[in-house]
Amino acid sequence: MRVALLAIAAWAAAAGSAGAQEMVSITVPPAVSFLVTNVSSSTTGSPIPTTFSFASANLDLGKSLRVSVQADASTFTPPSGSRIPASKVTWRILGAAGGVGSNGTLNSTSYTLVYQTNPNPTSGQVNLEWTLASPGNGIRAGAHQLAIRWKVESITP
């Protein structure tokens, strides 16, 4: 049996803010891992759910938070051999509070929307389930790693 452990490390991008006094406290998932036991099948990430949350938001009147994610590279870094494309990773929204979540596919060329709050938020969260599509044959067992970057913006909806 082949087993591969794939990890996604999460980094928080600096919050984009039009007003100098806008502030928010955020919590991003530190990592998502995929224990691949069959390279011909998709694998659900762990933990389930992974949660992005925010609290103590103090935004300009009428503003919302927009949360997006992007892979830092187009492929996972393998222990050796073939690389798994970042686009094999998708997420599904399991629930959202204080806004609307969006299902998506990871890529390295642009940020993809994950969650947008209602106007004038003070707190909220979105719960995600990550999936790695079948990586296919030729993938070596071991830890394949890919860093992702979270972008949090204050926007006028």
DOTORNU-469520 format. One line per field, with one value per residue: residue number from 1; residue in three letters; chain; x, y, z of N, C-alpha, C, O in turn. Coordinates in steps of 0.2 Angstrom, whole numbers. Layout:
BEGIN
nr: NUM:...
rest: ALA:...
kette: A:...
n_xx: X:...
n_yy: Y:...
n_zz: Z:...
ca_xx: X:...
ca_yy: Y:...
ca_zz: Z:...
c_xx: X:...
c_yy: Y:...
c_zz: Z:...
o_xx: X:...
o_yy: Y:...
o_zz: Z:...
END
This chain:
BEGIN
nr: 1:2:3:4:5:6:7:8:9:10:11:12:13:14:15:16:17:18:19:20:21:22:23:24:25:26:27:28:29:30:31:32:33:34:35:36:37:38:39:40:41:42:43:44:45:46:47:48:49:50:51:52:53:54:55:56:57:58:59:60:61:62:63:64:65:66:67:68:69:70:71:72:73:74:75:76:77:78:79:80:81:82:83:84:85:86:87:88:89:90:91:92:93:94:95:96:97:98:99:100:101:102:103:104:105:106:107:108:109:110:111:112:113:114:115:116:117:118:119:120:121:122:123:124:125:126:127:128:129:130:131:132:133:134:135:136:137:138:139:140:141:142:143:144:145:146:147:148:149:150:151:152:153:154:155:156:157
rest: MET:ARG:VAL:ALA:LEU:LEU:ALA:ILE:ALA:ALA:TRP:ALA:ALA:ALA:ALA:GLY:SER:ALA:GLY:ALA:GLN:GLU:MET:VAL:SER:ILE:THR:VAL:PRO:PRO:ALA:VAL:SER:PHE:LEU:VAL:THR:ASN:VAL:SER:SER:SER:THR:THR:GLY:SER:PRO:ILE:PRO:THR:THR:PHE:SER:PHE:ALA:SER:ALA:ASN:LEU:ASP:LEU:GLY:LYS:SER:LEU:ARG:VAL:SER:VAL:GLN:ALA:ASP:ALA:SER:THR:PHE:THR:PRO:PRO:SER:GLY:SER:ARG:ILE:PRO:ALA:SER:LYS:VAL:THR:TRP:ARG:ILE:LEU:GLY:ALA:ALA:GLY:GLY:VAL:GLY:SER:ASN:GLY:THR:LEU:ASN:SER:THR:SER:TYR:THR:LEU:VAL:TYR:GLN:THR:ASN:PRO:ASN:PRO:THR:SER:GLY:GLN:VAL:ASN:LEU:GLU:TRP:THR:LEU:ALA:SER:PRO:GLY:ASN:GLY:ILE:ARG:ALA:GLY:ALA:HIS:GLN:LEU:ALA:ILE:ARG:TRP:LYS:VAL:GLU:SER:ILE:THR:PRO
kette: A:A:A:A:A:A:A:A:A:A:A:A:A:A:A:A:A:A:A:A:A:A:A:A:A:A:A:A:A:A:A:A:A:A:A:A:A:A:A:A:A:A:A:A:A:A:A:A:A:A:A:A:A:A:A:A:A:A:A:A:A:A:A:A:A:A:A:A:A:A:A:A:A:A:A:A:A:A:A:A:A:A:A:A:A:A:A:A:A:A:A:A:A:A:A:A:A:A:A:A:A:A:A:A:A:A:A:A:A:A:A:A:A:A:A:A:A:A:A:A:A:A:A:A:A:A:A:A:A:A:A:A:A:A:A:A:A:A:A:A:A:A:A:A:A:A:A:A:A:A:A:A:A:A:A:A:A
n_xx: 4:3:7:5:8:2:4:-3:2:-3:-2:-5:-10:-6:-19:-29:-33:-43:-45:-36:-39:-46:-48:-45:-46:-39:-40:-32:-32:-19:-13:-17:-19:-17:-20:-15:-20:-23:-18:-27:-38:-48:-44:-50:-46:-38:-39:-57:-70:-59:-56:-59:-58:-64:-64:-68:-69:-67:-72:-73:-89:-101:-92:-86:-78:-67:-61:-48:-39:-23:-11:6:15:15:14:15:29:38:45:53:54:39:28:13:0:-5:-18:-26:-31:-46:-59:-74:-88:-93:-101:-106:-104:-111:-108:-105:-99:-88:-86:-71:-56:-39:-26:-11:-9:-18:-28:-42:-59:-65:-73:-85:-90:-105:-110:-103:-97:-94:-89:-86:-86:-80:-82:-72:-70:-57:-51:-41:-39:-37:-20:-14:-4:14:17:27:27:26:30:22:23:15:13:1:-7:-16:-28:-34:-46:-53:-67:-79:-94
n_yy: -6:11:26:43:58:74:91:107:122:137:154:171:185:202:213:222:238:252:263:270:267:255:239:221:205:190:172:160:144:133:122:110:93:79:62:51:36:29:32:33:39:52:62:67:82:85:94:92:102:114:130:147:162:177:192:205:216:231:241:253:262:253:244:228:212:203:187:178:165:159:148:147:141:133:119:105:103:89:74:68:65:65:79:86:95:111:114:103:103:107:116:115:123:121:128:145:160:176:180:175:160:153:140:133:131:129:139:145:157:168:175:167:168:165:168:181:194:200:217:229:220:212:200:183:168:155:138:125:112:103:95:84:80:65:61:53:40:37:46:48:41:50:66:79:96:112:129:140:156:168:181:195:207:224:229:239:233
n_zz: 0:-4:3:5:12:12:14:17:20:29:26:32:23:23:29:17:18:17:26:39:52:52:58:61:69:64:62:54:46:51:44:32:29:19:18:8:2:-9:-25:-36:-32:-25:-10:5:15:31:46:47:50:42:48:44:53:60:71:82:72:65:54:41:39:30:24:19:23:12:8:1:-7:-12:-21:-17:-26:-42:-41:-29:-18:-20:-11:-20:-38:-48:-48:-40:-46:-40:-43:-41:-29:-21:-13:-2:4:20:29:34:44:46:33:16:9:-4:-15:-22:-32:-30:-36:-43:-50:-47:-34:-27:-23:-6:4:9:19:26:25:37:47:63:68:62:52:42:37:29:18:12:-3:-11:-28:-37:-37:-47:-55:-53:-43:-29:-13:3:11:3:-1:0:1:5:2:11:8:14:13:15:8:-2:-5
ca_xx: 0:7:4:8:6:2:2:-4:4:-7:1:-10:-7:-8:-26:-29:-37:-43:-45:-30:-41:-49:-44:-49:-42:-41:-37:-32:-30:-12:-11:-22:-15:-20:-16:-17:-19:-24:-17:-32:-44:-48:-43:-52:-41:-39:-45:-63:-68:-54:-60:-56:-63:-62:-67:-66:-69:-69:-71:-77:-96:-103:-87:-86:-71:-66:-56:-46:-33:-19:-5:13:18:10:14:17:36:38:51:57:49:33:25:6:-2:-9:-25:-29:-34:-52:-63:-81:-90:-98:-105:-103:-108:-109:-107:-106:-93:-88:-82:-66:-50:-33:-21:-5:-9:-23:-32:-49:-63:-67:-78:-86:-94:-110:-108:-102:-97:-90:-86:-89:-82:-82:-79:-71:-68:-52:-51:-35:-41:-33:-14:-12:2:20:18:30:25:30:27:22:21:13:11:-4:-7:-23:-28:-40:-47:-59:-70:-85:-98
ca_yy: 0:17:31:49:64:80:96:114:127:143:161:176:191:208:215:228:243:259:267:269:264:249:233:215:200:184:166:156:137:133:117:105:87:74:56:48:29:27:38:33:41:59:62:73:84:85:92:93:107:119:136:154:166:184:195:212:220:238:243:259:261:250:240:221:208:198:183:174:161:158:144:150:138:129:112:103:101:82:72:67:62:69:84:86:102:114:114:97:105:111:117:116:127:117:133:152:164:183:181:169:156:151:134:135:127:132:140:150:163:173:174:164:170:159:171:188:195:205:224:231:214:212:194:178:162:150:131:122:105:103:89:83:75:59:63:49:36:41:50:45:42:54:72:84:102:117:134:145:163:171:188:198:214:228:232:241:228
ca_zz: 0:-5:8:5:17:8:18:15:26:27:28:31:19:26:27:13:21:14:31:43:58:51:61:62:72:60:63:48:47:51:39:30:27:15:19:2:2:-16:-29:-41:-29:-22:-3:9:19:38:49:44:45:43:49:44:57:62:77:84:66:66:47:39:38:24:21:20:22:7:10:-4:-6:-18:-20:-18:-32:-46:-39:-23:-18:-18:-9:-26:-43:-51:-44:-40:-47:-35:-46:-39:-23:-21:-6:-2:10:24:32:35:48:44:26:11:7:-11:-17:-27:-34:-29:-42:-41:-54:-45:-28:-28:-17:-2:9:9:24:25:27:44:51:69:68:57:51:36:37:23:17:7:-6:-16:-33:-38:-40:-52:-55:-53:-37:-24:-6:7:12:-3:3:-4:5:2:5:12:7:18:11:17:2:-3:-9
c_xx: 4:3:8:4:7:0:2:-3:0:-3:-5:-6:-9:-15:-25:-34:-37:-42:-40:-33:-45:-44:-48:-44:-44:-37:-38:-30:-22:-9:-17:-17:-20:-17:-19:-15:-20:-23:-22:-38:-43:-47:-46:-47:-43:-36:-51:-68:-62:-58:-56:-61:-60:-67:-65:-65:-71:-67:-75:-84:-97:-98:-88:-79:-72:-60:-55:-40:-29:-13:1:16:13:9:17:25:36:45:56:52:44:30:17:4:-6:-17:-29:-32:-40:-55:-70:-83:-95:-103:-102:-107:-106:-107:-108:-100:-94:-84:-77:-61:-44:-29:-16:-5:-14:-26:-39:-53:-65:-73:-79:-91:-100:-107:-108:-102:-93:-86:-90:-84:-84:-78:-78:-69:-64:-52:-45:-38:-35:-26:-11:-6:8:22:21:27:29:27:28:20:19:10:6:-4:-14:-23:-35:-40:-53:-61:-77:-89:-102
c_yy: 6:22:38:54:70:86:103:118:134:149:166:182:197:211:221:232:250:264:265:266:258:243:227:210:194:178:162:148:136:128:113:99:82:67:52:40:26:32:38:37:48:57:68:75:84:91:95:96:111:126:143:158:173:187:202:217:227:241:250:257:258:245:232:218:203:194:178:170:160:153:148:147:134:122:111:102:94:80:70:65:67:74:84:94:105:114:108:98:109:112:118:119:123:122:140:156:171:184:175:166:154:145:136:129:132:133:145:156:169:170:172:166:164:162:178:189:200:212:225:225:216:206:189:173:159:144:128:115:105:96:89:78:70:62:59:45:40:45:46:46:46:61:77:90:107:123:138:151:165:178:190:205:217:231:235:237:232
c_zz: 0:-1:7:9:13:13:15:21:24:30:27:28:24:24:23:17:19:20:36:50:57:54:61:65:68:63:57:50:46:46:38:27:23:16:13:2:-4:-21:-35:-38:-26:-14:0:14:26:41:45:50:46:43:48:48:58:68:78:77:67:59:46:38:31:21:23:20:16:8:4:-3:-13:-16:-21:-24:-36:-45:-32:-23:-16:-15:-14:-31:-45:-46:-45:-41:-42:-37:-44:-33:-24:-14:-7:4:14:28:33:39:46:37:22:9:-1:-12:-22:-28:-33:-35:-39:-45:-51:-38:-30:-22:-13:2:8:14:22:27:34:48:58:70:63:56:45:37:31:24:11:4:-11:-21:-34:-41:-46:-51:-55:-48:-32:-17:-2:7:6:0:-2:1:1:6:5:11:10:16:14:10:3:-7:-14
o_xx: 9:-3:14:-2:13:-5:5:-7:0:0:-9:-1:-14:-16:-22:-40:-32:-39:-39:-29:-47:-38:-54:-38:-50:-32:-43:-26:-20:-4:-22:-13:-26:-11:-24:-9:-18:-28:-22:-43:-37:-49:-44:-43:-49:-30:-51:-69:-60:-63:-51:-67:-54:-72:-60:-61:-76:-62:-79:-85:-95:-100:-92:-74:-77:-55:-59:-37:-32:-10:1:21:7:5:20:27:34:50:62:46:45:30:14:6:-10:-21:-35:-36:-40:-52:-72:-80:-100:-108:-96:-114:-100:-105:-112:-95:-100:-78:-78:-61:-44:-29:-16:0:-12:-27:-42:-51:-67:-78:-74:-97:-100:-102:-112:-105:-89:-81:-95:-78:-90:-72:-83:-66:-66:-53:-44:-39:-30:-26:-7:-2:8:27:19:25:35:21:34:15:22:6:6:-2:-18:-18:-40:-36:-58:-57:-80:-88:-106
o_yy: 7:23:37:54:72:85:104:118:136:149:166:184:196:210:226:230:253:269:259:262:255:243:228:210:192:179:161:147:139:128:112:100:82:67:49:39:20:37:43:37:50:52:74:71:83:92:99:92:110:127:143:158:174:185:204:221:228:244:251:252:261:242:231:221:200:197:175:172:160:154:152:151:133:118:115:100:92:84:71:63:73:72:83:98:101:114:107:93:114:108:120:117:120:120:140:155:173:190:170:170:153:145:141:124:137:129:148:160:175:164:174:164:159:158:182:186:203:212:222:224:220:206:190:173:159:144:128:113:106:91:94:72:71:65:61:46:46:48:41:52:46:62:78:90:108:122:139:152:165:181:188:209:214:235:234:236:228
o_zz: 4:-1:7:10:12:16:10:25:18:36:23:30:27:18:25:18:19:19:38:53:62:52:62:63:68:66:54:55:41:43:42:24:25:14:13:3:-5:-21:-39:-42:-24:-11:-2:17:28:39:41:55:52:39:52:47:58:69:75:77:70:58:50:35:26:16:28:17:15:9:1:2:-18:-11:-26:-27:-33:-47:-29:-29:-10:-15:-14:-30:-45:-40:-50:-37:-39:-32:-45:-30:-27:-9:-12:10:11:31:33:39:46:36:24:7:-3:-10:-26:-25:-35:-40:-34:-44:-53:-37:-35:-16:-16:4:8:14:16:30:38:53:58:73:61:59:43:39:27:29:6:7:-15:-20:-32:-46:-49:-46:-58:-47:-30:-16:-3:5:4:4:-7:5:-5:11:0:13:8:17:15:7:8:-13:-18
END
